[in-house]
Structures are given as structure tokens and as C-alpha cells.
């Protein structure tokens, strides 16, 4: 099994004119998308809650969560987005590899 990356666009759902394109690691077992918080804030996405996440190594972290609109190969879907810590690597982002028509979801091992 190899590692797969895709380019996807994230839009601010309240102002779709604000967006950015990122390189995402596809993770078929993921539940959320983790994006460096600075990238989300730059396009005006704001967190609306904090949530606990249990990482693969057993670590529990608390992260802010907001909402974004994702576009991949011309298909858009809305999904929660986790605000990653400063210095997070774009390569650690991930998207759910299920049906992109249903939207994107994922989690990464970023701490």
C-alpha cells in the first residue's frame, strides 16, 4: 500500500471568495481533516468548539474545530475542520478517501 496525496481547495463557508489550495495526505481510516490553524484563520474560518482527539499512540489532545467547504476534482462538500497547531506540516493533513461526493473527513497524527 502506498502513500497518496491530492490537491484540494478549502473555502470559507461564510465567504467563498476566501480559499486556499493545499496538499492533503489521503487517510482511509480518518474521521476529520487537520489543517494548520493559521491557514484557516487567513481565509476567515473561525473555530466554534474545542474537542478531544485520541491519537494512534494513545495521546489525548484538545483542538479547536470549525467548518469548511472542501473541493476536490470539481466536487464540493462541507465538513468540520480541525485547527492544527502552529508549525504543523501540510504533509500531515489528510482527507477521507470514501466518497468525495459526500464531502471530506479525516484525522491525522499531528499533535
Buried (B, 14 or more C-beta within 10 A) or exposed (E): EEEEBBEBBBBBBEEEEBBBEBEBBBBEEBEBBBBBBEBBEEBBBEBEEEEEBEEEEEEEEEBBBBBBBBBBEEBBBEBBBBBBEEEBEBEBBBBBBEEBEEBBBBBBEBE
